């Protein structure tokens, strides 16, 4: 495996808001990450290479309670604010939890981010600007 959690954390240190996300994606793609899944409840993120080998971060913060009800309109508004640099990561994670988003899957080959709910169903798919 070409990348380590330390490499990924170093790339993530440069991210101050959602506005920095496209550069972060390019940086970890260059490390050899093919896809990853981030879980809102505790911040654990699992990163995979093309051979499906993975490393994960473990919990990053105290457990958040995920709403059983998805509020897509509110989530989209909060996501847009985050992408424009208006909120930090933990605020965004709290927004996800409050609006029923369990996590997101990033596919670096397709440059897509898929947000999903408690049933594992896709709620919103976005193209990542590259």
Buried (B, 14 or more C-beta within 10 A) or exposed (E): EEBEBEBBEEBBEEBEBBEEBBEBBBBBBEBBBBBBBBBBBBBBBBBBBEEEEBBBBEEBEEEBEBBEEBBBEEBBEBBEBBBEEBBBBEBBBBBBBBBBBBBBBBBBEEBBBBBBBEEEEEBBBBEBEE
